[in-house]
Amino acid sequence: MCEEGACVAPPPDAASDASPVGGPVAGAAPPSAPTTSSGAVAGPAVVPPLAEPPSQTSDNPRQPLAGPAMRRHSTGMMAGGIVMVSFVPIALLAAWVADLAQSDCEGNGLFSIDGGESRNTGVDCGRFDATIYGGLATAAVLAGVGIPMIVIGGKKEPAGFARVTPWATPHAAGLGLRLDL
């Protein structure tokens, strides 16, 4: 403001009628409104900041942000993996029982009473080896195949998407479009 040819700061309670964008201030009184003793317009003259869009889908800050609809890669693959992994303890139990039977046959088992000497002379105690090693190998294969099936089958992916695939032959080339809905 200018007073008697000198620049002076406006009083702290003075309000401006112009907003930063050139229009009237939201909530400001019209020019014909009553003024205060210092000549300023009475009423609020502060422009609130622009509101940003909410970043959450609800008032709960722990709820994840909304995104595209998701689905499992393959529910059948995940279920097959779960079934395979559930048979691992059965295969290990069969191998363990066969090992106990072989140890008992050889006289080294939990129930041997003759000091570790074999009671079964002439009996093939090695017949349990196939069951022991078969059970261990089966358990390893079931776990080795079942766990990746669970992970891959349970992976979430967008429900509908488009896939563009380039292709080429000796005489032509192009792009293929596949829509998975």
C-alpha positions, 0 to 999 in steps of 0.5 A, spaced: 500 500 500 502 507 498 501 512 504 503 519 503 508 517 497 511 511 501 510 504 501 507 501 507 505 493 508 498 492 509 495 491 516 495 484 518 488 483 518 486 486 512 483 482 506 484 482 499 478 481 494 482 478 489 484 470 489 490 467 486 486 465 480 483 472 479 476 471 482 473 473 488 475 469 494 471 463 496 467 465 503 469 472 502 464 477 503 461 481 497 464 488 496 458 491 499 459 488 506 460 491 512 468 493 514 472 493 520 475 499 523 481 498 519 477 498 513 478 491 511 472 486 509 469 482 515 469 475 514 474 469 512 478 471 506 483 465 506 483 460 500 483 453 502 488 449 499 486 444 493 484 437 496 488 431 493 484 425 491 484 420 496 489 415 495 485 409 499 479 406 497 476 407 504 478 410 511 482 404 513 489 406 511 491 398 512 486 396 506 490 396 500 489 400 494 484 398 489 487 395 483 485 391 477 481 385 478 486 379 480 485 371 479 489 365 480 494 363 474 491 356 475 487 353 481 487 346 478 495 347 478 495 349 485 490 344 488 494 339 484 500 341 488 497 341 495 495 334 494 502 332 491 505 335 497 500 332 502 503 325 500 510 327 502 509 325 509 506 318 507 512 316 503 516 318 508 512 314 513 513 308 509 520 309 508 521 309 516 517 303 517 521 299 512 527 302 515 525 299 522 523 293 519 529 292 516 533 294 522 529 289 526 530 283 521 538 285 522 537 284 529 539 292 530 532 294 531 529 297 537 526 290 539 532 286 539 534 282 545 540 278 543 545 284 543 545 285 535 546 278 533 541 277 527 536 272 529 534 271 522 539 267 519 538 265 511 533 271 511 534 276 506 533 283 510 535 287 504 528 286 501 526 292 505 531 297 501 527 298 495 521 300 500 526 305 503 529 308 497 523 308 493 519 312 499 525 317 500 525 318 492 517 319 492 517 324 497 523 328 494 519 328 487 512 329 490 515 335 494 520 338 488 514 338 483 508 340 488 511 346 491 513 349 485 506 347 482 503 351 488 507 357 487 506 358 480 498 356 480 497 360 486 500 366 483 495 372 482 495 376 475 490 381 472 483 378 470 483 380 463 489 382 459 491 383 452 498 380 449 501 382 443 506 377 440 510 378 434 511 372 429 515 371 422 515 366 417 520 366 411 514 370 406 511 375 412 511 377 418 506 381 423 503 381 430 498 377 433 493 379 439 490 375 444 485 377 449 484 373 455 478 375 459 
